[in-house]
Amino acid sequence: MKKGLVVTMLLAFCVESAVACGEFDDWHLLPQIGEISFVNDKVVLQPSTVPSFYSVPEERTFIWFPDEQQLKVVYDATLYGLPDTSGTVAAPGWLERMKEAMSLEITSPYCAEGEELHRRVTYKGREVELEFDPCLSITALGHDGDRLYLGSSYVGECGMQSQGGGIEIRTVADWKLAGKIPADELPGEMVRAVAVNPQDKTLWVATEQGLAQFDSDYQKLWQGYYCEEIDSVDNRPFYSLLGVGC
């Protein structure tokens, strides 16, 4: 096969895929958080390894500075008393390992091209239900010992997309519904990470567009949308968390 024909076929495939997956959205360039942890009184946000159609896996780690309302890229983690994580990303199997630790099995749904293969959830050996649309995937999982926090997104042929069902909270003991946070209470619909701060018991949520914090009764304390800015001193990027976006 001639080289020119190969290139033409590849271009045609890329164009067809791009059309099928819709237009490019600005959130593809924003922080793609996959895990939230709390270290030395700091909120640390680690990268996601779940790609979307247009984006490459995130490689940056961030720290949230509440006094400045800024999310800053970590260039030298040791300056903040954190382990050196330069050049590393969150382990791809992190979500799967948490599922295993919580005796939770979740199959991936597929609802496209005329097919409707619904999600199935097994907890401690028995099949259980979620109130989410059965075509939504569980893309974030957290727990605090007593409760499980399950965040949802739609995952299709183009990776994670901007639609989801929010968060369901279930009891660890018997899977009873303990609360819900609807998608319209979040700064975005794709739930990428959830975690409970063990110090103040607040729930932190990362989406494709921003961050939110909820109290122990799941009432929203604040939320913000990522807005990229450049530090005038060192010319390095950081993200302000604004109430209405940039």
N, C-alpha and C positions, 0 to 999 in steps of 0.2 A: 504493500500500500504506500502511495506517495506521501511524503511528509506534509505537503500542503493540504491534502485531503484529511489527514489525521488532525491537524490543527483546526480545520474547518469543522470537523465533527465535534471536537472538544468544545469549541466556542458555541456551537449550536446547543450542546448539552448544558453548558453553563447558563446560557440565556434562557433556555426552557426551564431549568431548575429555579433560576432567579424569579421568573414570572410566576411559577407555581407557588413559590414561597412568599410572594408579596414584595412590597417595597421595603427598602432599607429604613430602619427606625433609629433615631438618635440613641436609644438606650443600649444599642449594641456596643457603643463606645464607653459606656459608663462602667463603674466597678461591678464585677460579676462575683458576688460574695457566695461562698459555698458552705462556710462554717463560721460560727460565732463562738468565741471563748472569752473567759474573763481571767486575766493574769495580772497580779500585782495591782489591783484596783483599776486596771485598764480594760477597755472593751476592744478586743482584737478581732478583726474580720479577715478571714483567710479566703483565698480565691476558690472559685468554683472550677470544676473540671468538666462540667456539662456544657458542651458547645451549643450555640445556636447556629443557624445556617450561615449567617454573615460574619460571625465573630470567631476568634481563636481563643483557646483556653486562657483564662486570666492567669497572670504570674505575679501580681502584686499583692502584698499584704498591707492592711491598713490599720490604723489606730484611731479611735474616736476620742476627740478632745472636747468634752462638754462645755468647758468654760468659753472656748472659742467657737463652739458649734461648727467644728471642722473635722473632716475625715482626711487624715494625712497618710500619704504613702510612706511605708517603712523602708528606709534605705539602709539603716544600721539599727537592727532591733536591740542590740546590746545597750544602746544609749538609753533605752527605756526599761532596762532590767529584764528584757525578754530574750529567749534563746535566739541564736542567729539562724534566721530562716531564709537568708538570701539564696536565690536560685532554686527554691523549692516551691512546690504547690501542694495544696491539700490532696491527700491520698485519694485516688479515684474510688477506692472501695469504702470510703468513710461511711456513707449512708448505708451500704450493705452490711458493714460490721455492726452498726447500731441496730439495724433490723434484727440481726442474729442475736445480739445481746439481749434484746427485748422479746425474743421468741415471736418475732413478727415476720410473716411472709406476705409480700405484696406482688402480684403479677402486674405487668405493664399492659394497659389497655391499648387498643388500636381501633380508632374510629375514623376511617378515611376511605376514600375510593369505594364507597358503598358498603363497607364492612363495619360491623360494630362488635368488636371483641372487648367486653367489659373487664374492668379491673376486678380482681378477687383478692380478698384479704383473709389471712389465717393468723389467729392470735392464740398462742399457747395450745396449738393443735386443733383448734376449732375454727370453722369459718364464721366470720363476723361481718357486719355491715358498716358502711360509712354513709353519711348523708350527702356527701359530695356527688355531683354528676358522675356516673360510672365510667365516663370516658376521660375523666381527669386522672392524671398520675399523681402519686405522692412524691413530691420533689424536695421536701424538707421534713426532718424528724428531730424532735427534741424530747427530753423528759427531765423531771425533777425528783424522781423517786416515787411519787404518788400519781403523777399524771403524764400522759403522752400528748405531745403536740404535733399534729400532722398537717403540714402545709401542702397545698395543691397547685398544680399548673397543668396546662394542656401541653403535651409533648407529642408532636407529630413528625411528619417526614422532614420538617425543617428545624428540628430541635425544639427547645422550649419556646413557647410563644406567649404573647401578652393576653392571656385569658386564664382565669382560674376560679376556684371556689372558696378562697380564703383559707382559714385554719379551723380544724376541729380539735377539741380537747377531750381525751378519753381517760377514764380512770385505769390505772395499772392493774388494780385488783380484779375488776370484773368488766372492763370495757364499756362502762356506762358513760353516756354523754355528759361531760362536766361543763361544757361551754363551747361557744363558737365565736369566731371573729370573721365577719363577712369580708369579701374582697373589697367592697367599697369603703371599708374602714382602714385600708392599707394604701400606702403610696405606690401603687402598682398592683398588678394582678398575679404576677409570677412570683410565688413564694420560693425563695432560694435557700433561706436558712432561718431556723428558729432556735432560741436558747433561753433558758431561765438563769438570771444572775443569782448565784447562791447567796450573795450578801443581802440584797434587798428584795429578792423574790420577784423582780420585775421580768416581764417577758420581752425579749428583743426579737424583731423580725426584719429580715433583709429581703427586699424585692428587687426587680430589675431596675427600678427607678429611685429607690431610696430606703430609708430606715424608719422604723416605728418602735415605740416603747409603750408597754401596757402594764398596768398595776396587777396585783394578784387576783383582782376581780375581773380582769380583762377589759378594764376601762382605759381608753387611750390617754397616755400622759402627753405625748407629743409625736409628731412625725415630721419628716423632712424629705425633700427631693434633692437628689444629687445635682450640684451645679459646679462644673469644673472652673477653677480659677488658677492663676499662675502667681506664685510668690514673687513679689517685686525684688526681694533680696537675692535669692538663690535661683530664681527662674524655674523652680520645681512646681509641678502641679499639686493641687489639693482640691478637696471638694467641700464646699459649703453645703449645709443642709437647710434648704429654704422651704418655707411653708407652702409656697405655691409654685415651686419650680423656678427655673431661670427666666 
